[in-house]
Amino acid sequence: MRSDGGGEYKSNELKRHCEELRLQHNITCPYTPQHNEVVERKNRTIMDMVRSTLKAKGMPNYFWAEAVTCAVYLINRSPTQSVPNTTPIEAWSGFKPNVKHLKVFGSITYAHVPKAARSKLDDKAEKTIFIGYKHGGYKLYNPMTKEVIINHDVTFAENEE
């Protein structure tokens, strides 16, 4: 593992963690991103994806962390020259990723509300916004309640604005 000489990478906790995992930790000079060019280039790629993802759907910048997580999720399931004829997640896990569940970040969704959580006259679904993947389901933001929920029973309206 290689990191710059920033203070966050010099903690005893990180040193112990690397020793436990038998990771060699190389520290470069602080403020020299050229020493970490591969990582810096990947960070730039991720942030370009985040910026365009948020702008394409008119999402506010405070969703940047969810957009980063989603971008990395997609990168890990996309072909790359670093691992020829496979994807990073496949190289790591040994299993070919399923991509049928991939959706457009910021899409309007309708999350099913279970019968036990509603009364007879309540809506059977709530309008939400797709902001990521989580535990085999979708991470959704409800703009009315300002809450984030996880749900796998979701209808996507990707072309609805």
N, C-alpha and C positions, 0 to 999 in steps of 0.2 A: 504494500500500500504506500502510495506517495502523497504527501500533503505539503503545503507551504509551511513556513515557520511561524504561522500565526499562533497566538496564545491558546486558542481553542484546541489545537492539536498537540499541545505539550503537557496535557494534564496527566497525572499519575493514573487516573481512572482509565484513560485511553491506552496508556502504556500497559497496564495490567490486562486490559481486554485483548490487546494484540498478542501479548504473551500467552494468554489462555488459548487463543485460537491459532497460535503458532504463526502469526503474521509478521512479516518483516516490514517495519515502518520506516520508510525513508523520508526525511524531512529536508526540503529544499530551503533556499534563502527566502525570507519574507519579501513580499511585494515583487515577486518575479514570476508572473503568470506564464512566461515563456518556458519555464522549467516543467510546467504541468500542461503543456499545450493540448494534449488529447482531451483532458478533463475540461480545460477552458473552452475548447471548441464544442464539446458536448453540452456544456452549460449554456453556451450561446445558442446552440440549436434548440435546446429545451425552452429557453426564454423567448426565442423567436416563435416557437409553436404556441407558447402561452399567450403572447401578445396577440397573435393573429386569431387564436381561438376566442379570446375574450372580445376582441373587436368585431369579429364576424357575427357574433350573436348579441352585441351590445351589452355584454355583461360588465358589471362594475369590477374595478381592479381588486376589491377585497376578496374576490374568488380566485386570486392568483395561486394560492397554495393548492386548491383543488385542481386547478388547471395544470399545475406542475405534476401532480400525482397522476393525473389522467394522461398527460403527455408521456411520462416515463412508462406508464402501463402500456401505451401504444408502441413506443420504441422497443420495448422488450418483446413485443410480439410481431415485430417487423423484420424482414431480412436485412442483414448488414454485411459489409465486407469483412468486418472483424472476425465473424464466424461463418465462413463460406457454407452455402447450401443449408443453412439452418437459421434459427432466430436465437437471440440471447436467452430467452426463457427455455427454449428447447435444449440449448447447450447446457444450461444450468440444471434443469430437472430431468432431461432425457425424454420428455413427452412433448409431442407436437401440440402447439396451442390451438384451442378452438377459438375462432374469431367471429362466429355467428352472432354473438351477443354484443358486439361493438356497436356503439351508437355515437351520434354527434353531440359533443359537449354543448350545453346550453339549450338543448332541445326542450320543448314543452312536453310534459308527460302527464299522464293521469294515473296516479297510484291508487290501487284498490284499497278500500277501507274494509277490514274484516267485519263480518256480521256482528261479532261480539263487541266491536268498538263503536257501533252506531245504533241509533234507534230506527224505527220503521220509516220515518220520513227523512232521515239524513241522506246525504249524497253517498253513493256507493264508491265514488272515487274522488280524490282531491287533486286539483291542478298543481303541478310542481314543475321544477326545472331540474334536468339531469346535470349533475356535477361530478359524477365519477362512478367507480366500481368498488364494491365492498362486500366481502364474505358471500360470494356467489349471487349477490343481488346488485341493485343500483343505489347509488347515493343520490338523494334528491333533496332539493331545497324548496320549502313551501314559503312563497313570498308573503302570504297572508299572515301566517303564524310566526314567520322568521325562524323556523325550525328546520334542522336537517334530519331526514329520516332514511332508513335503509328498507328497501322493499324489492321483492323479486317479481311481484305481480303488477306489472306496469305496462301501460299502453303508450307508445311513443307517437307523437305528432310532430315529427322532425321538420315538416314544412310549414308548421303553424308558427306564427310570430307573436 
